[in-house]
Amino acid sequence: MSAIMEFLRFIPLLILPALAKMTPLITLEEHYASATTPDAMKALFKEQTQFVPNVMEKLTNLSSLRLSDMDKGDVTIQVVSHAAGLGSYPVNYSRSANDQVYEAVKNAKGRLAGFATAPMSQPAEAAAEFRRAVTELGFVGALVDNHDGKGGYFDGEEYDAFWAVAEEFDVPVYLHPTWPSEDMAPRYRGNFDPIAANSLGSSGWGWHQDTGLHVLRLFASGLFDRRPKLKIIAGHMGEMIPFMLQRIDRLSGRWSTAQRKFATVYRENIYVTTSGVWSLDPMRCILANTPIDHILYSIDYPFTSNEVGLAWFKELEASGLVDQEQLEAIAYKNAEKLLRIKVDDVKGNCTYGTA
């Protein structure tokens, strides 16, 4: 019911007269599940399958259904990434998943691009698979689980080879939320329904703040001094960091030995997407403290629909918060620059350029 109400809120904007030429849209946090996804990982999506219609059918489709859904939301190019949870499995699962995306991208006439998945529980293998995905498969970056499956983060020396790939090839790493580990999960349980606990630990709160914490850990470890050109993407309106930016910057000054303040690293190394947060309130915050060329439109498909994203985009357009140049930057131009892809290279059918 909540998903229906969310969509109904945007209907007046969806029926506004169409522009003579639609603004192209590139989306960066758009998921699938490979044919070799372990059953134990599929079970993690129990909440989504209960509340999001046809989510597993859409997750496993990389062809006509996906492209049709893109058309419904005026999405010109979708950057495909594997759903959360695969990073704790052996490297053969990541290789198979990346190969499947590669084949889909080849057949999509420019409408799909790929973010690599990597076995982050095995740092050396993760670095090697990331390198293969970029150099052999032509992927435009990586999207990886926020921890290694046991609650371990990527701020240690053992992950330097992984980060080196990103800097060497000038491709971004999207830090994506994942479910709490067995050690993390109890902190979200309490005197309430286990369904609530599952939500609090994942998309209802916990995995967002945990991803924001991971970015801060990378800063505290000195990673951005060692890899000053690194590009990190944080989804869901920045995983809570923009709202806390001033406080983080001020208090980290008490302990940080980094060459740059956190606010500078945020401005130069961190990119933020709009994925799955359909309110202008956090956008107002981001527009106030984030460089406009580091803000990128995204959906979080299929856990939310392209149509809801499009309605939010139209709401942003009508709000007066951004001018046309800024709107186009958020819609696709920032992604073109960051990922070195072009909407003009699209050869397949799509709604871009139609009334």
N, C-alpha and C positions, 0 to 999 in steps of 0.2 A: 504493500500500500504506500509506503513512504517513497518508493521509487516513482510510483504513478503521480503522487502529489508533487514531487520534485519536477517532473516533466510538465505537469499542468501549469506550474508557476511561470513557465517560459512561453506558453502558447501565444500570448499576444505578440511577443517579439518574433516568433517564427512566421507569423502571417503578415508581417510588414512587407510592403512591396519589395520585390527582389531588386538588387542592384543590377545595372546593365552588365557588369562583369563582376563575378564573385571574387572575393579575396582568396587567393590560394591558402591552403592550410597544410602545415607539416606537423605531424604528431610524433612524440618521442617515447612515450611510456605505454606501449601497446603490446599485449602479451599473447602468447600461444603456449600450448603444451605439446611436446613432441610425441611421436608414436611410441617412443621407448621410455616414456615417463614412468617411473616406478609406481606401483599401486599405492605404496605407503605415502608417496608424495601427493598423489591424487586425492587421498583421503583428507588431506589438510584443507581442501577446498569445500568441505562440507557446508560451511555457512554460506559461501557464495552460491553453491548449487541450490540451496534452499530459498534464497532470496533474489537471485538474479536469473531471469528466465533464459533458458537455453545456453547457459554460460559454458558448459563443457563442450557442447557442439561447436560453439564459436571459438573456443580456445584451441581446438584441434584442427581448425580449418585455416588453410593458408592460401586459398584460391577464391572461388566465386563468391562464397558467402561473405568472406572478409571484405572483398572488393565492393560487393553490394552494400554492405554496412558502411564502408567508407564513403560511398556516394551519398548515402542518406545524411551524412554529416558534412558534406562538401570537403572531405579530406582528400587532398591531392596526393600526398606521400605519407605513408605510415612506416615508421622505423620499428621493426618487429624485434621483440626480445622474449626470452623464455620466462614463464611464470616463476614466481619465487619458490625456492626449496631445492633446486637441482644442485646447487653449489656444494652440498655436503656429500654428494655421491661421487664415485670414481670417474676419472676423466673420460672414459668411453661414452658416458651419458652426455656430457657436454659436447664431445665431438659429433655424436650422432645428431644432437639437437641443432648444432651449428650447420651441419651439412644439409639438414632438412630446410633450414631457412635459406641457405645458399640456393638451393634448387627453386624455392618459391620466388626469390628475388629475380632469378634469371628469367622466369616465366611471366613476370608481372609488368613488363614494359615500362619500368621506371617508377612504378607506383609503390613499390616496397623497397626498403633498405634494411640492413641487419645490424643489430647490436649483438656482440658475442656473449655467450654465457661461458662461465669458467668454473672449474672445481676449486673454489676458494679454500676448501679444507686442505688442499694439497698445493702449497704456494708455487713450487717449481713447475708442476703440471699446469697450474692456472696461467702462469706467465707464458709457457710454451703454447698453450691452446689459444690464448689471446693473440700472440704473435702470428700463429697460423691463420686465425680468422681474419686478421687485418691484411696480411701479405698475400695469402693464397685465395681467400674467399671474398676479399674486397669489402669487409665490414667497416662501418664508420665509427666504431667505438665498442665499448662493452657495457653491459648492464649486469651487475652482480649482486648477489644476496648481501645483506648488510652485516652478516656474521657468518662464521664457518660451520654453523649447525650446532656447535657446542657453546656458543657465546663468545668465541674468540674474534677479535677485530683485526684489522689489517695495518696496524701501526708499527709492527715489528720489522726488523731487518730482513726476515725471511720473505717479506712481500716486496722488497725493493725491486726485484727483477720484474715483477708484475707492473709496478708503477713506471718502471723504466720504459716498458713497451708503449704505454700511453704517451709519455713525453717524446720518445723517439719518433713516433709516427704522427704526433700532434692530433691524437684522437681522444675524446672524452671518456671518462668512466662515470657511469650513472650508478650511484649507490642507491639500491632499491631495498625497501623494507622487506623483512621476512619474519616468519613466526618466531616467538621466543623459544629459546632452548629449554631443555628440561630443567636446568638450574634457574632460568629466568621466570618460567611460567608461574611458580607459586606466588610471586609478588602481586599477581593480578587476580588471585582468587580471594574470595571473602564470603561474607554472609549474604550471598545472592546467587542467582542462577548461574550454572556453569557456562551457559550461552553468553551471559554478560561478561564473564571472565575471559572467554575466548575473544570477544570483541575488544575488551579493554587492553588485552595483550597484543592485539593485532591492529586491524584497520580502524578501530574505534578510538585509539590513542597510542598504545604502547610502542608499536613498531615505528611510528613516526618520530617520537621523541628519541628513540634509540638510534635512529638513523642520523638525526641531528647531533646526538652525542658522538657518533662515530666521526663525523666531520671535525668536531672539536678535538677528538683524540688524535686525528691525523695532524691537526695544527700543533697540538701540544708535543707531538713526537718529533717535530722539526721536518716533517715530510715536505712542506712547501718551501723550505730553505734548500733541501737537497734536490727537489724537483720543482723549481720556480715556475715552470711553464705548464705544470699539470692543470688539467681542466676537469673539475668534478661537477656533476649534475645532481641536484637534489630536487626531487619531485614534490608534489602535494604542497605547492606554495612555499617550498624551501624547508620542509620538515621542521617547522617551528623556529628556525634560526632567525629569519627576518624580524619577527616580533621581539626577540630578545637581543638583537644585534648590539644595541648601545651598551647594555649591561654586560654582555659577553666581552665586548671590546675593552670596557673600563676595568673589569675585574681580572681579565687575563693579563693585564699589564702588571699585576702584582707578582706573577710567577713566570710569565713567558720570557724566554731568551731568544725568541725568533727574531730574524732580521726585519720582519715587517709586522705591524700590528694586525690583529685579527680582522679589523675592519678593512684594511688594505687587501689582505688575502681574500676576503669575501668579495671585494669589489673586482679583483683581478683574476681570481681562480675559480670562483663558484658560480654556477649557472642554476637558475631556478625555473621549474616548469609549473604549469597550472593544473597538473593532472588531478582529476577526481575531486576538486574542491570548487563547488559551484556557487560562490558568493563573491561579491565585489569587495567585501570588507577586508579580507587578507590582501587582495590586490591593491587596495589603497595603501596599505603598509608597504608592500613591495615596491610600488612605484615611487614611494618617498625615499627609500634607502637602498635600492638596487639599480645598477646601471641598466638602462633600457635595453641595451644590446645583450644583456645576460638574462632576459626574461623570455621564455619560450612557451608557446601553446602546446598542450598535450591533453590526452583524454583519460587514460587508464582503461582502455578497451581490453576485454569485453566486460569488465566489472562495473563499468558505467557505459552509457551508450554515446555514440558519436552525435546523435541528435541532441542530447542534453548538453553536450559540450558546445555544439553550434549555437544553441539558444543562449548559453552563457556568453559566448563570443559576441553575439548580436547585442546582448545587454551591455557588455563592455563598450562596444562601438557606440551605442546610444547614450552612454553615461556621461560623456564629456571628459572622462578621466584621461583619455589619450587622444592625440590628434591622429590624422590619417597616416602620417609617416610612422608614428610610434605603433599604431595598430598593425600595420603591415610588417613592421620589424618583429613584433611578438608572434604574428600569424605564421610567418614563413621565412623572412629574410635573415633573422638571427640564426635559424636552423640551417639555412643554406650556407652561411658563412662558417658556422661551427663544424658542420659535418661535410662540407664541400660537396653538396648535392644541389640540384637545380630543378625547380618545378618546370622549367621550360624543356627539360629533357624527358618529361613524361610522354609516353607514346600511346598508352592505353586509354580507354574510355573513362572519363570522370566528369564531374560537374564543374570543374574549374573552367572558367571562361564562358559559362552558359548563364542565361537569365533564370 
